[in-house]
């Protein structure tokens, strides 16, 4: 019986070095992957083209009704467009946004959130605990996004707002919404395209916020509640604190 001989440290280092050199060249990985999966491995150019050609499915603005929360079929979208009702989630598909070449920040965490869509760890942002009156702007371009009037403590661990500060169709810009492949609605800055977070339909109830503030909700905000039902819930904009900058009111 042959006794197993333990490889030396020099042998292990030599194998690791050779493997690293081969992987950096690219061809061995593609060959092995194609052999294992029995499928053609797409190149980076084809993957990028597929991502660019993929259109995100917009969802129609809807109110709480007896039909349930998932009644956002093609009939609702066609009737909404024919009647002239504005759908904020279609703005990201029908209109282009200008993306600046500079983010306006060199902070690695901010860049990872704005440009790569990273989600910061919950309860780590100082803005989650911010109580002072003021405004919240995009950390990449300075666009006004939220105010303290729409901020509330959701208990999620991320800065949360139930309304934005501007109509996204205005020249000053605002929060752009777009349906992602997994069903969530992404929030991004309409001026620089930076990733902000996501919006959900589980915000505070209408009766829990000042009535005067409800009158100033932009039309382009996600409409999740019914004005006739004080128990219906407003949207919850769950935003990464690293994507925002806070300026206290004078």
N, C-alpha and C positions, 0 to 999 in steps of 0.2 A: 504494500500500500504506500503510495507516494504521499509524503508529508507536505502540506501546504506551506510554501515559503512566503513569509510576509515581505511585501515590497519595501524597499528602502525609501527614505525621504527624498533622495536624489531622483529616484525613478518616478516618484509621484510628481515632483516639481517638473520634471521633463515632460511627462504626459500632459500635465495641465498647460504648460507653455505651448506645446504642439497643438493641443485642442483649441486654445485661444487664438493662435495664429490662423488655424483653418476656419474658425467661426468668423473671424474678422474678414476673411476673403469672401465669405457669403455662400459659395457654391456647395460646400458640404452640407450645410443646414438645409438648403432647398432640396438637395438630393435625398437626404434622410427623411425629411418631412413628406416628400412626395411618395417615398417608398412605404412609409408607415400608414399614411392616410389613403393611398391609392387614388389621389386626386391631384389636379394641377394646382400648384401654389401660386396665387396671384402676386404680381409684383407690386411695388409701392406705387407705381404710376397708375395701375388699374384700380388699386384700392382707393387712391385719392380721387380718381374719376368716379368711382361708384359712390363715394361719400358726397361728391359735388352734385351728382345727378339725382341723389335721393331727396325726394320732396317730403317734408314733414306734413302729416295730415292735420289740418286745422280742426278745431272743435268749435261748435256753435255756442254763442253766449246763451245761457239758459237760466231759467228761474226754477225754484222748487215747485214741483207740481205732482199730481197724482200719477203721472206717467213714469216717475222714477228718475233717478239721477243719470241714467245711461241713455236717455233718449236724445242722442245727438247724431241722428242718421242723416243721409243725404237730402232727405226732404226738408229738414230743418235748415240746412245750409242754403239750399236753393231758394226757399221762401224768404230767408233772411236777406239774401243778396237781392232778390227781386223787389222786396218791400223797401229797400234802402236803409235797413237797420245796420248800424255799424258793428262789425265784429272785430274786437281788438286782436284776436288771435290770428286773423288773416292778414294783419298788417305786415308781419314779418315775411309773408310769402308774396305779397303783391307789391310791396315797396322796398327799395333797396336802402340800406343804411350805409353811411359813410364810415369807414374804418380808418382811423388815423394810423400812421406808421409808428408813432410813439405812444406808449402807454402813460407817460407822465410820471412813472414811478420806477425805481430800481429795486424795490423791496422784493425779495424772492417769493415770499408767501403771497403778496398781492399779485405778482406776475403769474404765479401758478394758478391762482383762482380766476383771474380775469382772462388769461390767455389759454389755459389748459383745462379749465372747468373743475379744478380741484375743490373739494369740500373740506373746509377747516374743521377741526375737532370742536365738538359742542362744548359750550361753557368756557371757551378759551378767549373769546373776543371781548375786549373792554366795552365795546358798544352794546353788548347784550345787557349790560348793567347801567347804561347811560340813562339818566332821568332828566337832565337839563333841557330846557327848550332850545331848539335850534334846527338846523337843516342837515340832511345827509346827502352828500354828493358822490359821484363816481370817483373812485381813487385813480382811475386811468385818465379821465379827461375833464373832470370837474362838473359834469352835467348834474343838474338838480334832479334828484330821484325821489326822496322822501322827506318828510318833516316830522318833528316830534309829536305833532297833533295826531298823526296816524300810527304812532308807535305804541305797542302794548307788550305786556309780558305774557308770552304764550306758553312758557315753561318748556319749550323745545330745546333751549340751549343756544339758539342763534337769534340775532336781532330780528324782530318780527314787526310787521306793519300790516294794517288792514286797508290802507289806501296809499296811493302814490301822490306825488305833489303836482304833476303836470300831465296835461293831455299829450300823449306821445306823438300826435300829429302836428303839434306846434313846432316852430323853428327851434325852440330851446331844447327839444328832445325830452325823453322820459324813459319809462320802463317798457321794453318790448317783450312780448310773450310769444312763445312758439311751442307747439306740441312736440315732445320727443318720442323716440321709437318705443320707449317703455311706458308711454301713457302719461308721464308727468309733463307739466307745463313749465318750461324753462323761462327764467327772467334774465334779460340782458339789457345793457345800455344801448339805446337807439343811436347814440352819437358815435361811440367808439366800438361797439359790438362786444364789450367785455362781459364775461359771464358774472351774474350776480347771485343767482340761487334759483329757487322754484316757488311757485305759488300753488296753494292748496285751498279747497273750499271749506276749511274747518276753522275759520277765524272766529272772532267774537260775535255774539248775537247783536242784532241791530239795537235792541233795547239797552245794551251795555255800553254804547258809545254816545257821546253828546249829539243831540238831534241837529244842532247847527253844523257840526262837522259832516254829517251825512249829506248835507246840501252841496258841499264842495267836493264831492267825490268825482274825479274826472270820468268822462264818458268812456274813455278807453280802458278803464280798469276792468278786471274780470268781474262780471256781474253774477254773483252766486246767490244772492238773497232777493227776496221779494219785498218791495216797499210796503205791501199790505200785511206782511207777517213780521211782527217785531221779534219773533223767536227764530227767524231764519238767520243763517250765519253769513257773515261777510268773508271775503277772501283773507287768507293768511300768506303774506309775502315773507317767506323764510329766506333771509339774505345772509350771505357770508359777510362777517364784519370786516374782513380783509379787503373786500371790494368797495368799501365805503370810507368816506372821510366825514367827520362831524365838525360842524362850525356852530358855536354857541351864539344865540341871539344877543344883540347888544342890550 
